Amino acid sequence: MDSNLTINIFAGAYIFMLAAVAGWVIIGNVPAILHTPLMSGSNFVHGIVVVGGIYVLLNATNVLEQSVGFAAVLLGSGNVAGGYAVTVRMLEMFKSSDVKPHHARHGRAAHHAKA
């Protein structure tokens, strides 16, 4: 194995591990109210992964490159779709419902007068 290739593999693995630990620490400390904007940012990043995968597919010259491009597009698209589904679901939690509880519609005084 070429020494430059070995150094590049170790540097890539080191950067990947640093990014994984930094992401885990940062995401773990995000308050619940900020998870929806964070998910939107995540969707943006996965959209870039899909575009990169399409670029790899368009320039693929062998089966390995085609496989990597296909996997990038497939996994990135799954993450984008899942991220949007979670974002929509989380945003629905913040909407006020039009249906009010029974005591709020009739008032407590009316409820106690019947008894």
N, C-alpha and C positions, 0 to 999 in steps of 0.2 A: 504494500500500500504506500502511496506517495505521502511524504511527510506533510506537504501542504494540505492534502485532502484530509489527513488525520487531524491537523490543527483546525481546519474548517469544521469538521464534524464535532470536535470537542467544543469549539466556540459556539456553534449552533445549539448544542445540547445545554451549554451553560446559560446562554441567553434564554432558551426555552424554560429552563428551571427557574431562573430569576423572574421571568414574566409570570409563570404559574404561581409562584409564592407571592409576588407583589399583588397579583389579581385576587388571590384568595384572601389576603389580609385586607385589601381595600374593599372588596365586595362584602366581606364579613362585617365590616364596621359601618356599612351604609344603613341609615335609619329606614324603617319600613316605608315612610312617606316618599322617599326618593327612589324606590325600586322601579316605579313606572317610568320616570325619565331615564333611568339607567337602562331599562329594557329597550327603550327607544334608541338609545345610543348603541346598544348591542345589535339591534336590528340593522342599523346603518353599517356597522363593521361587517356583519355577515353578508350584507348586500355587496360589499367590496369583495368578499371572498367569492361570491357567485360570479362577479364580473371577472375576477382573476382566473377562475376556473374556466369560464367561457373563452378567455384569451388563450389559456393553455390548450384547450381543445381545438381552437382554430389554428394554432401553430404546431400541433402534435405531429410528429413524424414517425413515431413507433407506438407499439401497444402499451408500453409503460407510461408514456406521456398521456396517451388517451385515457388510460385507467386513472391516473392521478387527476386529470381534468374532470373526468366523469364523477369521481368521488368528491371532488371539491364542489362541483355544481350541486350534486345530490345532497350532500351534508349541509352545505350553506343554505340551500333552498329550504331544507327541513328546519333549520334553525330560524330562518326568517319567518316562515309560516307559523312555527310554534311561538316565536317571540311576539308576533302580532296578535295571536290568539290570547296569549297571557296578558298582553298590554290592554286589549279590549276588555277582558274580564276584570282586570284590576281597575280600569277606569269606570266600569259599571258599578263598582263598590262605592264610588264617591258620588254617584248620582243620587239625588233625593227622589224618593218614590212618591207618587201621587196618592197612593192608598195610605190613609192615616189609621192609626189604631182606633178601636171602638170608642174608648173613653175620650179621645181627642175630637171625634166627630160629633158626639152628643153632649159632651161636657160632663164633668163629674157631678154637678148639681142635678142634672136630669137623670143620671144613673141612680143616684141616691134617692130621688123623689119617688121612683117606681117601687123601691123596697119597702 
